Amino acid sequence: MLFSHRRRGFTLIELLVVIAIIAVLVGLLVPAVQKVREAANRMSCSNNLKQLGLAAHNYESTFSYLPQGPYDGDPTLPGMIYNEPIGAYESGTTCCNSAHPNGWSQWFKLLPYIEQDNVYRLANFTLPPIHSGRPADYNGEDSVARCLVKIFYCPTRRSPTGYGSALFGRCDYAASAGFYQGELHENWGDIPAAPLGMSPRRNERTTENYGDYGGRKGYTAWGGNGSKRRVNDATDGSSNCILYAEKCLPPTRHGADGGDNERWNNAGWDECVIRWHFPPKSDTDPSLKITGSPGNPADGSNVWRRYFGSSHSGGMNAVLGDGSVRFIGFSVNPLSFMRACVIDDGVPSSLDN
């Protein structure tokens, strides 16, 4: 007897239904995976700041003060100008990096306390300071800059990355220098109304904005005049004041923005490693000025932004003076945030408001 064998298979309609179901499941799964990944990245970023805060406390235990902020040039050299006349702006003040490792950033000073002593030892402290015309890698600044220290990068924003032909590293965190007198973005004329802003505008490298002006101090001050800060100097309470936090940086401006264009170890007193009291912003905030100038927003020039921020959804991480880490929403009350950046204004505030 002959038997016929019929092969069974999916019809076209059944196949399309299966594909549609898989597509729906993938569509549901991808956001969930992204959410879990971001939660892990945010926790890792929080841990970075926790370690930086702990390192700052250990530094203070050794030296009896917190790491001083960076400075430009060197106060021992002739011709260094560290304050401009009232009414002047960018009038020849000394810029834009330190002539000696003594004036490098707080991140460099913390290296031995984050298990990076090998990087710290690449700096040559024995050479005399040279500001203009320094030979390449004269005091080890390039060798140090090429070291991509993982703890200085927020994983939500980027992995450890070097920029330019020299592959110099950057940092996603900045120290709080308190209240800034002047614009949110340099040369844009956008000084906020009081009490969030103050006129006339002043340069970063002036007494008012060195983080050491009475009633406007930050936890980090310009180190060129020997200013020192201790945890207990926060008369508003160390648990109320920001020590270090994430900086705002638009996604298309990595390694190029006015606040991301210098070596992490030797940027001078600059937005690359220092920020001030203005309300924090998301890296993707529609109101961000990405490049340009007021006369031509499309000219591609750098923007120097002076506020904190992050790539996280909804807010940013900050470590306070007591070493605790807080996630601060971008909807934070601007006055509360300002008071959290200033350690001696006599007005304690809650970052929950």
NORSUL-V292493 format. One record per pair of residues at least 4 apart in sequence whose ideal C-beta (glycine too) atoms are under 7 Angstrom apart, sorted by the first residue. I is the first residue (numbers start at 1). J is the second residue. D is the distance in Angstrom with one decimal. If there is no record, write none. Layout:
BEGIN
I;J;D + I;J;D
END
This chain:
BEGIN
10;14;4.4 + 10;15;4.7 + 12;16;6.4 + 13;17;6.4 + 14;18;6.5 + 15;19;6.4 + 16;20;6.2 + 17;21;6.4 + 18;22;6.4 + 19;23;6.3 + 20;24;6.5 + 21;25;6.4 + 22;26;6.2 + 23;27;6.2 + 24;28;6.5 + 25;29;6.1 + 26;30;6.1 + 28;32;6.8 + 29;33;6.1 + 30;34;6.3 + 31;35;6.1 + 32;36;6.5 + 33;37;6.2 + 34;38;6.2 + 35;39;6.4 + 36;40;6.5 + 37;41;6.3 + 38;42;6.1 + 38;156;6.3 + 38;313;6.7 + 39;43;6.5 + 40;44;6.4 + 41;45;6.3 + 41;155;4.3 + 41;156;4.2 + 42;46;6.3 + 42;156;6.5 + 42;312;5.5 + 43;47;6.4 + 44;48;6.7 + 44;155;5.1 + 45;49;6.9 + 45;154;4.4 + 45;155;6.4 + 45;156;6.3 + 45;317;5.3 + 46;50;6.3 + 46;317;4.9 + 46;325;4.9 + 47;51;6.4 + 48;52;6.5 + 48;151;4.9 + 48;154;7.0 + 49;53;6.2 + 49;173;6.7 + 49;244;6.0 + 49;317;5.3 + 49;318;6.8 + 49;319;4.1 + 49;325;5.3 + 50;54;6.4 + 50;319;6.4 + 50;325;5.1 + 51;55;6.2 + 51;114;5.9 + 51;151;5.9 + 52;56;6.5 + 52;110;6.6 + 52;151;7.0 + 52;173;6.7 + 52;244;5.4 + 52;319;6.3 + 53;57;6.6 + 53;243;5.9 + 53;244;6.7 + 53;319;3.7 + 53;323;4.5 + 54;58;6.4 + 54;323;6.1 + 55;59;6.2 + 55;110;4.5 + 55;113;3.6 + 55;114;5.0 + 56;60;6.5 + 56;66;5.4 + 56;67;6.2 + 56;110;6.6 + 56;243;6.4 + 57;61;6.5 + 57;231;7.0 + 57;323;5.9 + 58;62;6.7 + 58;113;4.7 + 59;63;6.2 + 59;66;6.5 + 59;67;5.4 + 59;109;6.8 + 59;110;6.2 + 59;113;5.6 + 60;64;6.7 + 60;65;6.1 + 60;66;5.2 + 60;230;6.4 + 60;231;6.2 + 65;228;3.9 + 65;229;6.2 + 65;230;5.4 + 66;219;6.6 + 66;229;4.9 + 66;230;6.5 + 66;231;6.8 + 67;106;4.0 + 67;109;4.1 + 67;110;5.8 + 68;221;6.8 + 68;223;3.2 + 68;227;6.8 + 68;228;6.5 + 69;106;6.0 + 69;175;6.2 + 69;177;6.7 + 69;211;6.3 + 69;220;4.4 + 69;221;5.6 + 69;222;5.2 + 69;223;5.3 + 69;269;6.5 + 69;274;6.3 + 70;98;6.1 + 70;103;5.7 + 70;104;5.9 + 70;105;4.5 + 70;223;6.8 + 70;267;6.5 + 70;268;5.7 + 70;269;5.6 + 70;273;6.4 + 71;98;5.9 + 71;103;4.4 + 71;222;5.6 + 71;223;5.3 + 71;224;3.6 + 71;268;6.8 + 71;269;5.7 + 72;94;4.8 + 72;95;5.3 + 72;96;5.9 + 72;97;6.2 + 72;98;6.3 + 72;205;6.5 + 72;268;4.0 + 72;269;5.9 + 73;77;6.1 + 73;80;4.5 + 73;94;4.1 + 73;98;6.9 + 73;99;5.5 + 73;131;4.6 + 74;80;6.7 + 74;98;6.6 + 74;99;4.0 + 74;100;5.2 + 74;103;6.3 + 74;129;3.9 + 74;131;6.3 + 75;80;6.0 + 75;224;5.0 + 76;129;6.5 + 77;99;6.3 + 77;129;5.9 + 77;131;5.8 + 80;94;4.8 + 81;92;5.7 + 81;93;5.1 + 81;94;5.3 + 82;93;6.6 + 82;94;6.2 + 82;205;6.2 + 82;224;6.1 + 83;206;5.4 + 83;207;5.3 + 84;88;4.6 + 84;91;4.5 + 84;93;5.2 + 84;203;5.7 + 84;206;5.7 + 85;91;6.5 + 87;200;6.9 + 89;201;6.4 + 89;203;5.9 + 90;203;5.9 + 93;203;5.9 + 93;205;4.3 + 94;205;6.8 + 95;205;6.7 + 95;268;6.4 + 96;268;4.8 + 96;270;6.6 + 97;262;6.9 + 97;266;4.7 + 97;267;6.2 + 97;268;4.3 + 98;103;2.9 + 98;104;5.6 + 98;266;5.6 + 98;268;6.2 + 99;103;7.0 + 99;129;3.7 + 99;130;5.5 + 99;131;4.1 + 100;129;3.9 + 100;139;6.7 + 101;123;4.3 + 101;125;5.4 + 101;139;5.8 + 103;223;6.6 + 103;224;6.7 + 104;108;4.1 + 104;265;5.1 + 104;266;4.9 + 105;264;6.7 + 105;265;5.8 + 105;266;6.8 + 105;267;6.2 + 105;273;4.6 + 106;110;6.3 + 106;175;5.3 + 106;220;6.1 + 107;152;6.2 + 107;171;5.6 + 107;264;5.7 + 107;265;6.6 + 107;273;6.5 + 108;144;6.8 + 108;265;4.3 + 110;114;5.8 + 111;116;4.1 + 111;117;6.5 + 111;119;5.3 + 111;120;4.0 + 112;117;4.5 + 112;120;5.2 + 114;151;5.7 + 116;120;6.4 + 116;149;5.9 + 117;121;6.3 + 119;144;6.0 + 119;147;4.6 + 119;149;6.8 + 122;140;4.7 + 122;143;4.6 + 122;144;4.9 + 123;139;6.3 + 123;140;4.5 + 123;144;5.7 + 124;139;4.6 + 124;140;4.8 + 127;138;6.6 + 127;139;5.1 + 130;134;4.6 + 130;138;6.2 + 134;138;4.5 + 136;142;6.3 + 137;141;6.6 + 137;142;3.9 + 137;143;5.8 + 140;144;5.6 + 141;145;6.1 + 141;263;6.6 + 141;265;6.5 + 141;266;4.9 + 142;146;6.4 + 142;166;6.4 + 144;265;4.8 + 145;168;4.1 + 145;169;5.9 + 145;263;3.8 + 145;264;6.6 + 145;265;5.5 + 146;162;6.3 + 146;166;7.0 + 146;167;5.7 + 146;168;6.3 + 146;169;6.8 + 147;169;6.5 + 148;160;3.7 + 148;161;6.9 + 148;162;5.9 + 148;169;4.5 + 149;169;6.9 + 150;160;5.3 + 152;171;4.2 + 152;172;6.5 + 152;173;6.5 + 152;264;6.1 + 153;158;6.0 + 153;159;6.5 + 153;160;5.0 + 153;172;5.4 + 154;172;4.2 + 154;246;6.1 + 154;310;6.8 + 154;311;6.5 + 155;159;6.9 + 156;311;4.5 + 156;312;5.5 + 157;172;5.6 + 157;249;7.0 + 157;311;4.1 + 158;254;6.2 + 160;169;6.9 + 162;167;3.1 + 162;168;5.8 + 162;169;5.4 + 163;167;6.9 + 163;168;6.0 + 163;170;6.5 + 163;255;3.3 + 164;168;6.0 + 168;263;4.8 + 169;264;5.0 + 170;255;6.2 + 170;260;5.5 + 170;264;5.4 + 171;264;4.2 + 171;273;6.3 + 172;246;6.1 + 172;247;6.5 + 173;244;5.4 + 173;245;6.8 + 173;246;5.9 + 173;247;6.5 + 174;244;7.0 + 174;245;6.7 + 174;247;4.2 + 174;273;5.6 + 174;274;5.7 + 174;275;4.2 + 174;308;6.7 + 175;219;6.9 + 175;220;3.7 + 175;244;5.4 + 175;273;6.6 + 175;274;5.6 + 176;218;4.6 + 176;219;5.4 + 176;220;6.2 + 176;242;4.5 + 176;243;6.5 + 176;244;6.9 + 176;245;6.6 + 176;275;6.7 + 176;341;4.9 + 177;211;3.5 + 177;218;4.0 + 177;220;5.5 + 177;221;7.0 + 177;274;5.0 + 177;276;5.6 + 178;211;5.0 + 178;216;5.0 + 178;217;4.9 + 178;218;3.1 + 178;276;6.7 + 178;277;6.4 + 178;341;5.7 + 178;342;4.9 + 178;343;6.9 + 179;216;3.6 + 179;276;6.6 + 179;277;4.9 + 179;338;7.0 + 179;341;6.9 + 179;342;5.2 + 180;209;5.5 + 180;276;3.5 + 180;277;6.1 + 180;278;6.8 + 180;306;5.6 + 181;198;4.6 + 181;202;4.8 + 181;208;4.5 + 181;209;6.0 + 182;191;6.2 + 182;201;3.8 + 182;202;5.1 + 183;188;5.7 + 183;189;6.4 + 183;190;5.3 + 183;191;5.3 + 183;201;5.5 + 184;190;4.9 + 184;192;6.9 + 184;278;5.2 + 184;305;6.9 + 184;306;5.9 + 184;307;6.3 + 185;190;5.9 + 185;289;5.5 + 185;303;5.5 + 185;304;6.4 + 185;305;5.5 + 186;304;4.0 + 187;293;6.5 + 188;289;6.7 + 188;294;5.6 + 189;294;6.5 + 191;197;4.4 + 191;199;5.6 + 191;201;6.1 + 192;196;4.0 + 192;197;3.3 + 193;197;6.0 + 194;198;6.5 + 195;335;6.9 + 196;334;5.7 + 196;338;6.2 + 202;206;4.6 + 202;208;4.9 + 202;209;5.7 + 204;209;5.4 + 204;269;5.8 + 205;269;5.9 + 207;213;6.4 + 208;213;5.3 + 210;221;6.1 + 210;222;3.7 + 211;217;6.2 + 211;218;4.1 + 211;220;5.7 + 211;221;3.9 + 211;222;6.0 + 212;217;5.9 + 212;221;4.1 + 212;222;6.6 + 212;227;4.6 + 213;217;6.6 + 215;344;6.1 + 215;345;5.5 + 216;342;5.8 + 217;221;6.9 + 217;342;6.6 + 217;343;5.3 + 217;344;4.7 + 218;341;6.2 + 218;342;6.9 + 218;343;6.5 + 219;229;5.9 + 219;234;6.9 + 219;241;6.2 + 219;242;7.0 + 219;243;4.7 + 219;321;6.0 + 219;343;5.8 + 220;229;6.7 + 220;274;6.8 + 221;227;4.1 + 221;229;5.6 + 222;227;6.3 + 222;269;5.4 + 223;227;6.4 + 229;233;5.3 + 231;238;5.3 + 231;321;5.4 + 233;343;6.3 + 234;238;4.7 + 234;241;4.5 + 234;321;5.0 + 234;343;3.9 + 235;343;6.8 + 235;344;5.1 + 235;346;6.8 + 236;240;5.1 + 236;241;5.8 + 236;339;7.0 + 236;343;5.9 + 236;344;6.8 + 236;345;6.6 + 236;346;6.8 + 236;347;6.7 + 236;348;4.6 + 237;241;6.8 + 237;348;5.4 + 238;320;6.7 + 238;321;3.3 + 238;322;4.3 + 239;320;5.8 + 239;321;7.0 + 239;322;4.4 + 239;324;6.6 + 240;340;6.2 + 240;348;4.8 + 240;349;6.3 + 241;320;6.2 + 241;321;4.8 + 241;340;5.9 + 241;343;4.6 + 242;318;4.9 + 242;320;6.1 + 242;340;5.1 + 242;341;5.4 + 243;319;5.3 + 243;320;6.1 + 243;321;5.2 + 244;319;5.2 + 245;308;4.7 + 245;316;6.2 + 245;317;6.8 + 245;318;3.6 + 246;308;6.1 + 246;309;6.5 + 246;310;4.1 + 246;316;4.4 + 246;317;5.7 + 247;259;6.1 + 247;275;5.5 + 247;308;5.8 + 247;309;6.5 + 248;280;6.7 + 248;281;5.0 + 248;283;6.1 + 248;305;5.7 + 248;307;5.7 + 248;308;6.3 + 248;309;2.7 + 249;253;6.1 + 249;254;6.6 + 249;257;5.7 + 249;259;6.5 + 249;260;5.4 + 249;283;5.8 + 250;257;6.7 + 250;283;5.6 + 250;288;5.6 + 250;290;5.2 + 251;283;5.9 + 251;284;6.8 + 252;290;6.5 + 253;257;3.6 + 253;260;6.5 + 253;290;6.6 + 254;260;6.3 + 255;260;5.9 + 255;261;7.0 + 256;260;6.6 + 256;261;5.8 + 256;302;7.0 + 257;261;6.4 + 257;302;6.3 + 257;303;6.6 + 258;271;6.0 + 258;302;4.1 + 258;303;5.3 + 258;304;3.4 + 258;305;6.8 + 259;271;3.6 + 259;272;5.4 + 259;304;6.3 + 259;305;5.6 + 260;272;6.0 + 261;272;6.8 + 261;302;6.5 + 262;267;3.5 + 262;270;5.8 + 262;272;4.5 + 263;267;6.0 + 267;272;3.9 + 267;273;5.2 + 269;274;6.2 + 270;274;6.4 + 271;275;6.5 + 271;304;5.3 + 271;305;6.5 + 271;306;5.9 + 275;306;6.1 + 275;307;6.1 + 275;308;5.0 + 276;306;5.0 + 276;341;6.6 + 277;338;4.4 + 277;341;3.9 + 277;342;6.3 + 278;306;5.9 + 278;307;3.9 + 279;307;6.5 + 279;334;4.3 + 279;337;5.6 + 280;307;5.9 + 280;308;4.3 + 280;309;4.7 + 280;316;5.4 + 280;328;6.7 + 280;330;6.0 + 280;337;6.7 + 281;285;4.4 + 281;288;6.3 + 281;307;6.0 + 281;309;4.4 + 281;330;6.5 + 282;309;6.0 + 282;310;6.9 + 282;330;5.6 + 283;309;6.1 + 283;310;6.6 + 283;311;4.7 + 289;303;5.1 + 290;303;6.9 + 291;300;5.1 + 291;301;6.1 + 291;302;7.0 + 291;303;6.0 + 292;296;5.8 + 292;297;3.8 + 292;298;5.7 + 292;299;5.0 + 292;300;6.8 + 292;301;6.0 + 293;299;6.1 + 293;301;5.9 + 308;316;6.1 + 309;316;5.9 + 310;316;3.6 + 310;317;6.9 + 312;316;6.2 + 314;329;5.8 + 314;330;6.5 + 315;327;5.3 + 315;328;5.3 + 315;329;4.1 + 315;330;5.5 + 316;328;5.7 + 317;325;6.0 + 317;327;5.8 + 318;326;5.5 + 318;328;5.6 + 319;323;6.7 + 319;325;5.0 + 320;324;5.2 + 320;326;6.3 + 326;351;5.9 + 328;332;5.3 + 328;351;5.4 + 332;336;6.0 + 332;337;4.9 + 332;351;6.1 + 333;337;6.8 + 333;353;4.7 + 334;338;6.3 + 335;339;6.4 + 336;340;6.4 + 336;349;4.3 + 336;350;6.3 + 336;351;6.1 + 336;353;5.0 + 337;341;6.7 + 338;342;6.5 + 339;345;6.0 + 339;347;5.1 + 339;349;3.9 + 340;349;5.9 + 340;351;5.6
END
